[in-house]
Amino acid sequence: MSFRGTYEHALDAKHRLTVPAKFRHELADRAVLAASPETEPGGPRCVSIWTAEAYEQFTASTLQGLNPASPKARELKRFFYNTSFDAEMDGANRLMIPPPLMRYAGLKKDVIVTGSGECVEVWDRDAYQRYHEQVLSRVPDLAASLGDTD
């Protein structure tokens, strides 16, 4: 399944997110909440929500080919596993976002939940709005940088 769409939500006082109905079935068995690795220093951060299987595939493919004893591989492995948490939805279809991830992504009460293909992302609402506007202004250049498809 590919996760798609953008939804406005609010976290409750215990930092629980009601998972959008469209995503519940895929995340029902077991989810992994993780710090999303950002590609630009100083860029906005978010929390990603994965199926357990998809997170294992993502981390394995990212680390594949790296010497497991190299400093780079060890740092990445620590990042992926130290900043991820197994989670299960409660009876009200909520996931609790752990405090370290709340701090990492700067989440407050108002959040944006986005489908991002292989995972779901949870953003601070204000940070997402700023990021999204910047991306929209760059889409023509991003598309052009991919080259001709003819």
N, C-alpha and C positions, 0 to 999 in steps of 0.2 A: 504494500500500500504506500502511496505517496501522500504525505500530509500537505494539505493546501488550505489557504484562507487566512484571514486576519480577524481577530476578535478582541473586543475590549472587555476586560474583566477587572475584578477587584479581589485582592487577597483578604482573607478574614484576619482577625486579631491574632490567630495562631499561625499565620503565614501559609494557610491552605488555599490552594487554587482549585476551583471547580473546573474540572476538565471539560472542554467543549464537547457536546454530545457526539459530534462527528468523529472525534478521536478516541472515544472511550473504549470501543470494542478492541482496537489494536493494543491499547495500553492496559487492558483489564487484567491480564495474567501477572505481569511484573514489568515494571518500568525502571529505567535508570535515569536519574537526574544528574546532570553533569555541567561543569563549567564549560562554556562554549569556547573553543580555542579561537581567538580572534587573529586576523591576519595582518592588521596594522597596529603598531604600537600606539597606545593612547586612544584607540578606537573604542566605541561603545561595546559593552559586554552584555551577555545574556545568559540565561540558563537554558540548556537544551534538555528535552525529555525524549528518551529513546525507548524502543522495545529493548529488552535485554539482549536479544539475538543481534539486532542491528548495531547496538553499541559495541558488542564483542567484535563484529565484523569490521566496524569502522576503526577501532583501535588496532586490530590485527593488521589491517591493510595499511594504516598509517605507519606502523612500526616495522612492517615487512621490509626486509632487505637491509635494515640497519644492524650494525654489529651490536648485539645486546649488551656488551660491556662498554660501549662507547659512552662518553659523557652526554652526548646529544640524545641517544636512545634512552638512557637512564632518566634524564630530565623529563623527556616526553612521557615515558611510562609512569613516572611519579605524578606528573600533571594529570594524565588521564585517570589513574586509579585513586590518587589522593583526593581528587576533587569531584568524584562521582559517588552516588549513593543509590543503593537499591531501594525501591519504593513500591508500595501497593496502594491502589485507590481504596478509600474507605467506603462505607455503605452509601455515602452521599456523593460518590464520584469525585472525591477531592484527593489531591496529593499535597502533602506538607513539604514546603521548600525549606531545607535545612538552613540554619543561620549562616554557615560559611558561604553558601551559594547566594543567599540574600545580600550579603556584604559584597561578594565578588561582582555581582551584576548591578549593585546599587538599587535593588528593588525596594519600592515603597508599596503603598496600598494599591494604587492604580497601575495596572499592567496591560500590556498588549500580548496576546498569544497568537503566534503565527505558525502556520504550517510551512515547513522548510524542506520539503522533499522527504528525506529519510528520517527526519526528526521534527519535533515541535519545539519552538523557542518561546521563552517568556522574557519579555523586555520591560524595563521601566517605561511607562507610557511617554513621558517627556523625552527620554533618550531615544526611544524608537521614532518618535515624530521627527526629531532633528536628523537622525540617521536616514530615515526613509526619504525625506526631502532631498538630502545630499545625493542619495543613490539615484533618485528620479532624474536629477539634473545631469548625472553622469551616464545614464543608460545609453544615449546615442554613441558616446565615446567608447563605452564598454563593448557595445555590439560591434562597432567598427574595428576595434582592436582584435576581434576574433577572425578577421579576414573575410574574404568573399567565400560564399558557399556555392557559387556557380561552378 
